[in-house]
Amino acid sequence: MKTVVLLFHPHLDQSRVNKTLAAAAENAANVTVRNMYDLYPNFQIDVAAEQEVLKKADRVVFQFPTYWYSTPALMKQWEDDVLTHGWAYGSQGKALVGKEFVVATSTGADAENYTRGGDDNYWLAEFYRNLQDTAKLINMKYVRPFFTFDAEHITDDALARQAKRYAAYISQDSPLKILGPLQTEADYALPEL
Ligand SMILES: Cc1cc2nc3c(=O)[nH]c(=O)nc-3n(C[C@H](O)[C@H](O)[C@H](O)COP(=O)(O)O)c2cc1C
């Protein structure tokens, strides 16, 4: 199982959470981490190179800090440019069929905020329904996302444990659990991986 992590963080030098998670991922077996803002500081994405990377992977992890309940801008640019008609979708677009699609995101707010009645009103998984349907359209398997909440307060110990879990999760040889359409509160709550 070959995993590629597409890491989208515009200020990795100032990052604590994503930097720690990415370092753990880099040391895991069969995992490659690509620092996308380093590769494309001017948003000029090399589409052929990106498609080649995807072709070789069985599992694609999109790792990013949640910005404005969404992804950093370069990830959106990457989607717009790389997931082309006739390649990723459409009657001839079969390049990504069956590959796993993993969202790995961190938030400043804590998990309690991302519940019904919490400050942010919705479960975090709900904000990423756009990615879930994108995965469906390009025939990838949308598996359980990996969330790290409360980035400002997570202790060094808890972050180290989280990084270990992350590396184990994204490098596991067996297929990851597919997340179906979200319908019940339990789906949104995303119990332990
Ligand atoms: C521009 C910007 C927008 C943000 N938007 C959100 C948000 O919508 N929800 C949230 O919980 N945290 C938000 N945050 C906090 C980041 O998600 C948090 O700082 C990040 O996950 C920490 O990871 P890092 O240590 O790798 O930078 C935002 C931060 C920035 C700079």
The ligand as a Tripos MOL2 file, in Angstrom:
@<TRIPOS>MOLECULE
LIG
   31    33     1     0     0
SMALL
NO_CHARGES

@<TRIPOS>ATOM
      1 C1         -6.5320   32.0560    8.1450 C.3       1 LIG1
      2 C2         -6.9090   31.1020    9.2570 C.ar      1 LIG1
      3 C3         -8.1900   30.6100    9.3220 C.ar      1 LIG1
      4 C4         -8.5600   29.6990   10.3210 C.ar      1 LIG1
      5 N1         -9.8200   29.1900   10.3280 N.ar      1 LIG1
      6 C5        -10.1730   28.2670   11.2670 C.ar      1 LIG1
      7 C6        -11.4790   27.7030   11.2660 C.ar      1 LIG1
      8 O1        -12.3300   27.9900   10.4200 O.2       1 LIG1
      9 N2        -11.7810   26.8100   12.2500 N.ar      1 LIG1
     10 C7        -10.8790   26.4400   13.2100 C.ar      1 LIG1
     11 O2        -11.2260   25.6150   14.0710 O.2       1 LIG1
     12 N3         -9.6170   26.9370   13.2110 N.ar      1 LIG1
     13 C8         -9.2520   27.8530   12.2740 C.ar      1 LIG1
     14 N4         -7.9740   28.3640   12.2610 N.ar      1 LIG1
     15 C9         -6.9730   27.8070   13.2020 C.3       1 LIG1
     16 C10        -6.1020   26.7670   12.5090 C.3       1 LIG1
     17 O3         -6.8660   25.6930   11.9930 O.3       1 LIG1
     18 C11        -5.0510   26.2360   13.4620 C.3       1 LIG1
     19 O4         -4.2460   27.3190   13.8420 O.3       1 LIG1
     20 C12        -4.2040   25.1410   12.8210 C.3       1 LIG1
     21 O5         -4.9790   23.9940   12.6020 O.3       1 LIG1
     22 C13        -3.0040   24.8150   13.6760 C.3       1 LIG1
     23 O6         -2.1550   23.9440   12.9620 O.3       1 LIG1
     24 P1         -0.6060   24.2750   12.7600 P.3       1 LIG1
     25 O7          0.0390   24.2740   14.1330 O.co2     1 LIG1
     26 O8         -0.0840   23.1970   11.8780 O.co2     1 LIG1
     27 O9         -0.5240   25.6250   12.0920 O.co2     1 LIG1
     28 C14        -7.6000   29.2940   11.2870 C.ar      1 LIG1
     29 C15        -6.2990   29.8310   11.2360 C.ar      1 LIG1
     30 C16        -5.9480   30.7230   10.2400 C.ar      1 LIG1
     31 C17        -4.5460   31.2790   10.2080 C.3       1 LIG1
@<TRIPOS>BOND
     1     1     2 1
     2     2     3 ar
     3     2    30 ar
     4     3     4 ar
     5     4     5 ar
     6     4    28 ar
     7     5     6 ar
     8     6     7 ar
     9     6    13 1
    10     7     8 2
    11     7     9 ar
    12     9    10 ar
    13    10    11 2
    14    10    12 ar
    15    12    13 ar
    16    13    14 ar
    17    14    15 1
    18    14    28 ar
    19    15    16 1
    20    16    17 1
    21    16    18 1
    22    18    19 1
    23    18    20 1
    24    20    21 1
    25    20    22 1
    26    22    23 1
    27    23    24 1
    28    24    25 2
    29    24    26 1
    30    24    27 1
    31    28    29 ar
    32    29    30 ar
    33    30    31 1
@<TRIPOS>SUBSTRUCTURE
     1 LIG1         1 GROUP 0 **** ****
